[in-house]
Amino acid sequence: MKSHPNPRLLRALLPVLALVVTAPAAATGAMPPVKLEQPDQARLGVRIQPATAVRLPPQVTALGRALSPQPWLSLIARLQTAQATAAASAAEAQRLRRLYAAGRNTSLKALQAAQARARADALVRDQLRQVLRLDWGAALAGLKPAQQARLSTRLADGATVLVRADAPAATAGAAPTAATLRALDGGAAITAEVLERAPNVDPELQAPAWLLRVDGADARRLRPGQTLRVWLRLAGTERAAIQVPESAIVRIGGRPYAYVRVVPERFQAHALTLLAPRGDGWAAVTNIAPGAALVVDGADALWWAQQAPSPGRGGKKTGAMRGDGDDD
């Protein structure tokens, strides 16, 4: 987590921080630029890097929930038991049929009882297979028994987590190809595999949903029942955006902003529309041009500088927070 600038140091520097307000900025409601001399930039840890252009595919946002593995584990255990029982019953019925056909020591009644038991056990097995398909979808139900067993082991160990993502009703015809997740309290982005359309609809949300799979270290960051933000990637024309590191984002008046150095000692805040988490930051739509001198460290210090009272200007401040989420 990024540390905030030392308040004592900032207070000491406030007398030398000059706020530059231009008439056009005031007229349009844009954030006024801030001036900070280069020695003070170094002392406050202001660091610059060129803004990077990225391409972002179409996407829809969804509400995600990390699913508890318990229902899956319980159902698979019952199914495995039923499969073993059905196999044993079928083998016993086959053995008695051979004995009866050979005229050896078995009766027709015993054979018929064994065959009835085999049919009943097969019905239980098939019913559980249908329940698995109805509850978890064709992709997971279609796994071979050995694959289902391996998945159960990974789910129980926390090495794999299944996530349900409920999207807006208007996206019913969407076909996501990949997904990105993020916890509500922030943190790094998590990549998920899209398994298939969920086999059922949440009765309250009445929205289309998809089943996602997260593996490895990312899976161990999730907990059953955890609510997540989800971005479902779709096929289509990509959109131009700017990559903004998490450390560059500061919230001013409830909106995310990033600072750009326009001349060596002057900085301008630009509003961001955060589209989706990407790498260690966000893909964002903004009027920041690719290659612009983006402030990736020290944005908080610039905001403090923006609060420095200038002659004839009051000291009213606007709240700012480190940006750790989208701008919904």
N, C-alpha and C positions, 0 to 999 in steps of 0.2 A: 504494500500500500504506500502511495506517495505521501511524504511528510509535508505538512503545511509550512509556509514561511514563518520564521521566528517573529512573533508579534513585536517583541522589543526592538528587533532590528528594523522592522517596518515603521514603527512609531518614530524611531530615530531618523529615518530617511524621509518621512512625510514632508518635512520642510523643503526638501530639494526635489520633490516630485511635482512637476508642473502639469496640470490638466489643461489640454488644449481643446477648446470647443469652437467648432466652426459653425457659421450660420446655416449652411446647407444641412449639416447633420442635425442641428436642432429643429430645422424646419421639417425634415422627413421623419423624425423620431428615431433615427439611427443612433447607435451607441457612439458617443464622441471618442475621438482618438486620445491616447494617453502618451505622454512623453516621459521617458526614463533614460537618464544618462548611462553611457556604457559601463562606467565603473560600478554603478548601482545595479545594473543588469547582472554583472558577474557576481556581486555580493548576494543577490537574491536568487541566484541559480537559474536565470532565464537561459533557456537553450532553444536553438532554432534548427529546424531541418526542412528541406523542400517538401511542399505538399505533393502527395502522390495521387495520380489519377488511377481509378479502378473502374471496372465494369461490373455491374451487378445485374444478375438475371431477374426476371419477374418473380415476385414472391407474394405470399399472403401471410398474415400474422395469425397466430392461433394461441389458444390457452392450453398449456400442457400440464400433465400430471404424471409423476413417476408412479408406476403401478406396483402394488405389493406383490411379491412373488408367491405368497401363500396360496391363493386360489389356483395358480398354475401347478405348484408343487403337489397340492392335494389331489387335483384332478389327474395329473400324470401318474401319481402313485396308485390311484384307484384303477386307472387304465392299464398300467403295467401288471397289476394283480389280476385284472380281468383277462388280459391277454394270456398270461401264464396259465390261468385256470382253464380258459377255453382250449388252449393247446393241449393241456393234459387230458381234458375230457374227450377231445377229438381223438387223441392217441389211444385212450382206453376203449372208446367205442370201436375204433378200427381193429384193435387187438381182439376184442370179443367177436367182431364180425368174422375175422379170419378163423377163430376157434370154432365158431358155430358152423361156418361153411365146411370145415374139415370134419365135423361130427365129433369134435372132442368135448371136453368137460365144461360145457357152458349151456345155458338154457336160452330159449327165445325171449323169455321174460327178462332175463339179465341183460341180453343184448338190447332190447327195446328200452329198458331203463337207462342204459348207458348212452344210447343215441339221444334220448330225450334230454338227459343231463347235458350232453354236448351241445344240443341246439339251444338250450336255455343259457348256457354259459356264453355261447357265441352271440346271442341277443344282447346280453349284458355288455359284452365287449363292444359290439357295434353301436349300442346306445351311447356309451361313453365317448366313442369316436365322434359321434354326431354332436354331443355336447361340447366336445373340444372345438369342433369346427364352428359351432354357433357362438361360443364364448370368445374364442381367440382368433378366428379367421382361418381361411384355407391355407395360407402360407405356413403358419405354425402347426396346424393340424396335419399338413402334408409332409412334415418331417418324418424320416424313418425313426423307429423306436430308439435306436442308438443315438441319433441326433437329438431327439427329445430328451433323452437321459443326460446328454452332455449339456444341453441348454439348462436343464434343471440344476445341475451341479454349479454352473456359472451363476445362475440367478441366486441360488442359496449362498454362494460365496461372495456375491456383490460384484463379480467381474462383468456381469451383464445386467442391464436394467431395461425394462420395457416401458415405454412412455406412450400415453394416449394424448393426441393433440386434437382438440376440437376447434374447428375453424368457423368463420362466419357462414351463414346459410347461403350467401350469394356465391360461394366457392364450391358448390356441390359438384360442378363438373370439372373441377381442377384435378390435375394428375401430378402431384409433387414428385420430384426426382431426388431430392435430398432435403435435409433439414438442419437448422442450427438452433440450439437451445441456449437459454441463459437463465440463471436463477433470478428471482425477483430482487434479491439484495445485491445483484451485480456479480462480479467475478468474470473469469475468462469464458469465452464462447465454447460450446460443446457441439461437436459434430455427431449427427445421428443418421442412421440408415432408415429409409422409409420402407417398411415391410409391405403394407397394403392398406386399403381402406378398412376401417374398423367395421366389424360385422354387426354392430348395433349403434343406436343413437341415444345420447343422453336425454332422458325424458324431460329434463328442465331446459337444457340448452337448445334442443331440437336443431342441431347443427351437424354437418358432415364431420367425420373424425378419421384420423389415421393412426395406425400403430407404428411406432418407431422403436429402433433398437440402438442402444448405446453400449459400447464395449470398452474394456480396459480401464485406464486411469480415469477417464472421464466418467465412467459408470460409478466408480467409487466415490465420486463427489456428490452423487445424488442419494436421496433417501426416499423410501416408500411414502407416498402421499404428498411429496414436495410439489408445489405449484411452480410452473416454469413459463417463461415467454418462449414462444416457438415461431421461427420463420421458416415457412415451407417454400422451397425453391421450385419454380415452374419452368417449363420450356418456353422459349420465346426470345424476343429481342432484348438484349442487355441494355441497361441504363447507365449513363455516365455518372460517376460519383467521385468523391474525394475520400481517401483513407485518413481518418483522424484518430490518432492514438488516444487511449483513455486518459492519459496524463495531460492531454491538451484541452480537455473539455472542462468548462466551468459553467455552472448554472447561475444566471443572473435574472432575477425577477421570475424565476420558474422556467426559464428557457435555456437550452444549451447553446453555448457560444464557444468559439475558438479565436485566439488572437493571431494576427499576422503582423510582422514587422514591415512597415511600408518604407521607412528610411531608417538609418542606423539607430536613431533615438526616439522613434515614434511608432506606436502600435495601434492597430485598429481591431476591434472586436467584430466578429461576423457571426450572425445567427446560423444555426445548424438545424437541418431536419435529419435526424438519425434514422437511417433506413434499416440496417441490420448489423449485428455484431460481426466483426471480421478480424481475425487475428487477435492482436492485443488492443483493438479499438473498435471503431465503427466505420462503416461506409455511410457517408453523409452527403446530402445535397446542400450546397451552399454557393455563395458567390466567390468563394476563395478559388483562385485559379491554380491549376497544376503548376508546380514549381515555385509557388509563393513561399515566402519565409514564414513557415508555420511555427508558432511557439509550442513546443512539445513538453517543456518543463518551465515552471514559473508562471503559469497562467494566473494562479491565485495571487501572486505578487503584483501582477499587472492590474488585477481587479482592485486590490488594496490601493494601488497608485491612483486608480480612477476615482477613489473615494476621497482623495486628498482635497481639502477645500482650497479653492483659488480665490483671489481677491473678488469680493462682491458675490461670492457663491457660498451658500450654506453648506453645512457638513452632513446633510441628510444622506443616508446610505441605503443601498439596495442589497437585500440578502443574496448571497451567492453560496452555492454548494458544489462540491466536486461531482461532475457528471458520472453516474454509474448506471444509467438506464436510458431507454429511448424517450422521445419527447411527446409521448401520448398525453 
